[in-house]
Amino acid sequence: MKQYILKTEKHPIKTSIDYMKELNEQQYAAVTAGDGPLLVLAGAGSGKTRTLTYRVSYLIERGVNPSQILIVTFTNRASREMLQRVEMLLSGEIKGIWGGTFHHVGNLILRKYAKALGYESNFTILDNEDTKDLLSDCIVESGIDTKAIRFPKAGILEDIGSLSVNCEKEIADTILEQYPYLEELTPEIERALKIYKEKKQKANLMDFDDLLLNWHRLLKEQPKIKERLAMQFQHILVDEFQDTNKLQSDIIDEMASHYKNLMVVGDDAQSIYSFRGAEFRNILEFKERYPDVQIFKLETNYRSTPQILHLSNESIKHNIRQFPKELHSIKSNGPIPVVVPLNNAHQQAEFVSQRIVELVDEGYSLNEIAVLYRAHYHSVELQMELTKRNIPFEIRSGLRFFEQAHIKDVIAHLKFVHNPFDELSCKRILKLNVGIGSKTASAIWDVISKAANPLSVLISDKLYHLLPRGAREAWPEFYRRIERLSNPPVQESPAEMIRIIMEESYTKYLQSAFTNYYDRAGDLEELSNFAVQYDSLNKFLSEIAL
């Protein structure tokens, strides 16, 4: 049989890139630096990716074997794009460079050395849903009675375990620092996570955190493998270093331990992931770990106007701990940023909506206008005001404010005391109680809906026989809350009603049910602030419905 072979054209690697022409002076200095540890402080819009790309090209032109280069980026896409740019610069296919996220690189290494840690090389990687399902099984297996106590859901256990791994802290310390409201459940949480760890090892499973944890274990527990890996990579480059966590930083230190040819690129002023363990001290204290480091600053901004950069520079210079930088723009002058002092969120929403109308009148289209806010809950007043003025808008930060589960939970309390025959709202708030599911909620509704005043039955002790044993202890707290909300004077202040719901039990539910508890608590605080302007429950419910 005749064989057909694809003949690929081989391009010689060019050695004539004019780096001085292609790069600005600061980029050129970083790209052409000698060996050893390098810290590149890249201000926003300063050509960070360009600098990394040209550095890789420069190394290859100098004769470094591509297979001895490791590039760690924040996303796999960033790595692919960077390698494509390198190939374009060198006019040929470059094979062998290791590139990707920490998790991607960790997976490649562990596939080769898994047996050294007691795993098989065909281990399965758990996705987020698989992780939650397995953790749910571990909670049951640990013997925790989740009907008797409000135990955190699997997603929260996953976050606790993840922070513990990535910050290299004990589970008890992680709970104390990040989840103090769960401190009394520490032994039960530790037990469930211990079972989870054992099940993963036994079933040849790893979650995303294990890809880093086991990579680090490999380097610490297997000195020969560590030496082999450290000698394999002559040059290591790490992007977005300000967003690395303690574990990732330690991994990089181990991997770079032989050659010490480590270039880290980042900006201490752009660290935004501390909530998931990122440690900006990794970049601030880099010089302490590598005393002979060469430091380069990229301060030419290609993105923003001088006016915007002036505002940014003035703001950032007040940071207590930082590498001082002064960004300069290549763009021509633009409008001066404006600060508009307003008294409250309602005035702010009115002003922004008014300005949008003015911009449309000036000839701008709505899809050219964007409104930024720091947290999703800051948008509630604006959403209401835009709706009132019939200005169409699209939310990019998640669900519309009043479509979120925790907002609907609190509103359901208000709807039910306003209209005790509202079956949907009644069942929704019943199922927020420990031990009450759809079946029990329906049974309770069947009884109270037959009464002339369902509220009077609900806030009595006539329903105990319908309650599962695990729900009985907390039941009095629930019906007393409903009784308090039913008080006519209280209903003159919807804001006070929301605060009562939060204070008396819903906060505990949030803490156990949602991984982003603080954000959701902020949403409810904003809802309460929004409700201050209404002097009756009826007006408030009508406003949010319409």
Secondary structure, 3 states (H helix, E strand, C coil): CCCCCCCCCCCCCCCCCCHHHHCCHHHHHHHCCCCCCEEEEECCCCCHHHHHHHHHHHHHHCCCCHHHEEEECCCHHHHHHHHHHHHHHHCCCCCCCEEECHHHHHHHHHHHHHHHHCCCCCCEECCHHHHHHHHHHHHHHCCCCCCCCCCCCHHHHHHHHHHHHHCCCCHHHHHHHHCHHHHHHHHHHHHHHHHHHHHHHHCCEECHHHHHHHHHHHHHHCHHHHHHHHHHCCEEEECCHHHCEHHHHHHHHHHCCCCCCEEEEECHHHCCCHHHCECCHHHHCHHHHCCCCEEEEECEECCCCHHHHHHHHHHHCCCCCCCCCCCEECCCCCCCCCCCCCCCHHHHHHHHHHHHHHHHHCCCCHHHCCCCCCCHHHHHHHHHHHHHCCCCCCCCCCCCHHHCHHHHHHHHHHHHHHCCCCHHHHHHHHCCCCCCCHHHHHHHHHHHCCCCCHHHHHCCCCCHHHCCHHHHCCHHHHHHHHHHHCCCCHHHCHHHHHHHHHHHHHHHHHHHHCCCHHHHHHHHHHHHHHHCCCCCHHHHHHHHHC
